[in-house]
Amino acid sequence: MENFIKKDFFVKIRYHLELKDEKAPSWFSEPVEAGFILGREPVPKIIEDAVTGKKEGEEIEVVIPPESAYGPHLSYLIKEVDIKDLKHPEKIKVGEWYEEINKYGSRISFKVLEVDGDKIKADFNHPAAGKTVIMKIKILEARPATSFEIFSAEFRACSCERG
């Protein structure tokens, strides 16, 4: 009997993201594994819709338009940066992503648009802002969830806390 995914199925997937027609930073495309009970746990609708009716072992490609992914590209996030303020100016390459941990312990990341002397034109938008994202999903496991798994999912979803 084929196990086509439907509500109350345990589903385990591996997915990664790509940008249509553009190279993304390596961290953006790192594969991620996730397991969930379909219809019982908070999973993005686009993933629920993609796996419903499919079966274990299938590979799915989902095209996500910019407005449903990371939103528009915002021009005010293009800034000028002084090269002398960076820890690793030797890593600056036009068209590539630069990142470092700043003196406050936060990660900064930007795409180098151009270099003019000691100034950099940097784009601080998310790499996928204004772009079409392609999500590639592989269904690693799909089976009817056990009663215990369903109960556990419902319990997590209710966010029960003592007052």
C-alpha positions, 0 to 999 in steps of 0.5 A: 500500500502506498503511503501518500502524505496527508494530515496526521502523517509524520513527515521528515524532509531535507531541503535547501534553498537556491536563488533563481539565476544568481549565486547565493552565499554558501550559508543560504544553501545549507541543507536542513532536515526537519520532521513534523506531523502534517496538519498538527504543527506550525509548518509553512503552508508552502511546505505543507502544500508541497508534500501533501499527496506525495510519498517517501523518496520523492523530490519536489522543487518549489518556486517561491516568488519574492513577495512570498519569500524574503520580500522586496529589495530595499534601496535604503539598505545600500550603504557606503562602508569605509574599508578601514572599518573592516577586520578583513579588507583583503577578503573584499571582492566585487559581486561577492558576499563579505561577512565578519563578526563585529566588535559587539559580537554580531554578524554583519554581512553584505554584498560588495557592489563596488569599490572606490578607493577606500570606500565600498558600496555595500548591499545589506539586504538579505541575499534573497530580497527581491529574488525568486527562491527555489526550495528543493525538498526530498521526503526522507520519511513519510508514515502515519503518525502514532497516537503518541506523536499526534498527542505530543504535537498537539501538546507543543502546539497549545503552548501550555504554561502554568501561570 
